[in-house]
Amino acid sequence: MDQLANLRIFSRVVETGGFTAAAVRLGLSRAAVSKAVIDLEHSLGARLVERTTRRVRVNEVGQAYYDRAQRILADLEEADLAVRNLQQEPRGTLRINAPSSFALLHLKPVVTRYMAAYPQVTLALNLTDRFVDLIDEGYDLAIRIAQLEDSSLVARRIAPARRVLCAAPDYLAKAGMPQRPGDLTTHRCLSYGDGFHAEDWKLSGPDGDHSLRVTGPLSSNSGDILCCAAVDGQGIALLPTFIVGPDLQAGRLQTVLPDYSPSELSINAVYPPNRQLAAKVRAFIDMAIAHFGQRPHWDLIG
């Protein structure tokens, strides 16, 4: 077998936790699976798995190799499927997970247009801010807003997610406009979190990077609640423009410290690399990218 075939077999061994289970899934003999992994280890000059009488356990080197291998196999699979999917009509059930605020504010038009364009697809859309395991929980696709960490998941950027410091004009009139990041420590800050851990705000500006431990009267894992509190004059919030964009445009909120920027996040579509990227998944991602663009409507502010 060539190294690519051995790589696919090794991936199944890691995913199933054993030679026998991998052999069943691949339709090969246990001996063929074992030999493929041994050949791969010999070619690399490193042991990838630890073998016992009952189980095969991937070691640290094997896990690192598996993580990188998934990206290689995913890229190859995407290249193959890109051609096949051109002739396929999206159909079946598309299971999507998305964060509540973003979905309710901005994903609805994509969902309805997708339904109209692809009537043979049934959408199962679950809204939760909980971090879900796509494979274990059976999702085809998830929308995630973050600086994605290195992982075995494949990600496509749908749109940028710029964040701003903002507050109501009446709050700033009473409390004063901060002139530098350090001034935020004397203000009422509305922080995103679970209420048990303080939030650090990281900002970059003309005088370098700043990291501030902020406190205030409200901490919430709901950006909508924080936005409402900010509009009501309860303090300064650090929120994405896809939530506060309309309030900034209408003047209900005002940008604070415009020369200092928090790190930009991305709105991403993520999916498992070892799952075929079916036409139904690709079509939804392509439609979302086309809808939002690189300068989404909520970012049409100064």
N, C-alpha and C positions, 0 to 999 in steps of 0.2 A: 504494500500500500504506500501511496505517497504521503508526504507530511501533512498536506491539507486534510486528507481522509483520516489520518491519525489524530489530527487536531479536533475534528468533529467527534470522533469516538471518545477522546479524552474529555471533551466537554460534557458528553452524555454520562460518563462515569462520575464526574463531579456532581452533576445535577441529580443523579439517581442514587449516589452513594455506594455503588458497587458494580462489579463486572457483570454479574448475572442480570441485574435489573437493566443495565445499559444494553446488554446483548439482546434481551427481550424487546426493548424499545426499538433497537436498530435492525432486528431480524438477522443477527449474526450469532455465531457460536461464542460461548464464554471464552474459549481459547483464543479466538480471533481478536476479541476485545482486549484481553490481557496482553497479547503479543503486540497490538497496536500501541498500547501505553508504554510497554517496555521499549519498543523501537523508538518512540518519541523521546523517552528519557535518555536513551543511548545517544540519539542525535543531538540532544541538548547538553549532555554531560551532567545532568542533574536529576535527582529523584524528585518526582512530582507528587506522589501519593505514598502513604504509609499503609501497608497491608496487614490485616489480621485475619484470623480464620473466619470471622463473621462479617467484617466490614472493611471497606476501603475508605480511608480518610485523607483528604487533600491536605498537604502541608503548606507552610507559608510560601515557599517558592512556587508550588503548584497553584495556589490561590492567586498569586500575582500574575502568573502566566495565563491562568483561566480568564481573569478579568480583561487582560489585553486581547486574548484570543477571541472573546465575545465581540469586541469591536471589529476585528478583522472579519469574522464570520458574518456579522451583521451587515458590514459594507458590501461583502460579496453577495449576500442574500438580497440586499436592496438592489444591487446592479442587475441581478438575474430577474428579480420580480418586476423591476421597472419596465422591462420589455414586455413581460407576460401581462402585467396589469393594464397595459394600454388597451388590451382587447377584452378586459373583464368589466362587467357591470357591477358596481357595488351592490351587495345584497347581504342578507343575514341580520344578525343583531350586533350592534356596535355599543360596547359598554365603556362609558367615559366617566372619569372622576374629575371634578373641578372644584376649586375653592368657591365658597358661597358668594362672597361679595363680588368677585370678578364676574362670575357666571350670571348673577342676577342683574348686574349693571350693564354688561357688555357682550355676553356670549349668546344671549337670546336671539339676535338677528341671524347669527351663524347657524344656530340650531334650526330655526324655521326655514331658512333658505336651503339648508341641507336636506331637510325633510321633503321640501317641494321638488328638489332636483333628483333625489334618489328614493322614490317611494317604495322600493323593495328592501330598504334598510329599516329595521326597527331600532330606535335609539333608546338606550337605557342610561340615563344621565343621573349620576349620584353627586350631590353637592355636600361637601364636607371640608373643613379646614384640617381634618386629621390627615396625617401622613400615611397613605395606604400602601400596602405591598401589592403591586400590580399583578404579579404572578400568582401569589397565594390567594388573592381575593378575586381573581378572574377578570381583571380589567384589560381591555385592548389598548387603552390610551388614558393618559392623565394630563391635565393642565397644571403646571407648577410654576410658581412665581418665586424666583430665588436666584442666587448665584449658585448654580448647580455644582455639587461636589463631583469629583471623579467617581464614576460608577459604571456598572455593566449596562445600564439603561442607555438607550439611544435617545438623543434630544434634538428637536428642531425648534429654533427660535421663531415664535409667532410674532412677537412685538417687543419693543423696549418697555421697561417699567421704571420711569423716572420718579424719584422721590423728592419731596421738598419739605422744608420747615415752614409752617404756616400758623397764623393766628388771626382771630377776628380783629378788625380795626379798633373796636371799642376796648378790647383787652389791651392792645398795644398803646392806646391813648392813656389808659390808666397805669399800666405797669412799665411803660417805656419800651422803646425799640432796642433790642440787643444790638450792640455794635461789633462784638467779637464773640467767638464760641464760648469763652469762659463766662460770659454774662448769662448764659442759659442756666447755670447752676443756681441763680437767684430767682428764676422764674418758675411758674407752675407749668410743669411739663406733663403732657398726656402721653403715656408710653404704651407701646404694643407689647403684650406678654400675658403670662398666666397669673400675674398678681403676686407670685411667690418669689420672683427673681427681678432685681433691678435691671433696667435696660441701659446699655451703653450706646450712645449716639456717636458715630464716627463720621467726621467731616473732613473734607480736603479743601484748602483755599490758598490764597496767595502767600500765606506765611507757613504753609505746610499742613500736616495732618494733625487732627485733634481727636481725642477719645474722651468722652464725658459721661460720667455716671449721673443720670438725671433722676429726679424725684418729682412727685406731684400728686394731685388729688385723685388721679384715675389711671388705672392700668387695665387693659382689656385686650383680648385676642380677636376683637371685632374692629376692623378699621372703620366701619360705618358708625359705630358708637363713638369712637374717638373723633371722627369728623363732626358729628353732631355736637359733641362737647366743645370742640374748637369753635364752631360757628356760634355757639351760645356764649362765647367769651370766657370759657373756663381755663384756657391756657394755650400753650404752644404744642403742636403736634408734628410728628415726622411721618408723613403718609405718602403713598403713591398718587401720582396725578390721575390715575384712572378712577380714584375715589374722590379726590378734592378738586379735580379740574373744573367742573361746573361752578363750584363755589369761588374758585379763584377768578374765573372769567366774569362772574356776576359781582365780584367785589365783596362777597360775604366773608372771604378769607383773603389774607394778604401774605405774600411771601416774606419770610424772615431770613436774614443773613443770605441774600441772594448770591454773594460771592463765594459762599461755602457750600459745597455739594456733598451729599451722602453718596455712597457707591450706588451705581445704577444696577438695577436688577433686570432680569429678562423674564418674559412670559414664554414658557416653553411647552411644547407638546412632547411628552416622553412616552416611550413604549418599550417593551422587552425586546432585546435583540434576537432572542431565539424563537420568537413567534413571527410567523410569516406576516409581512406588512401587506395585508390584504387591501384590495382596492377601496373598500369602505373606509379604512383607516387613512390611507393616503389622501383620499378625496376630502375628508373632513379637515385634515391638516392644511392642505392646499387652499381650501376655501377660507379657513381662518386667517392664513397669511395674507391672502388677497384682500380680505375684509379690513384687517387692521392696518397693514402697511408699516413702513418704518417710521412714520410720524402719525400716530393714531389721533383720532379726532379729539380725545380728551387732553392731548398735549399741545393743542393750539393756543398756548398761552405764552406770555413773555418769559 
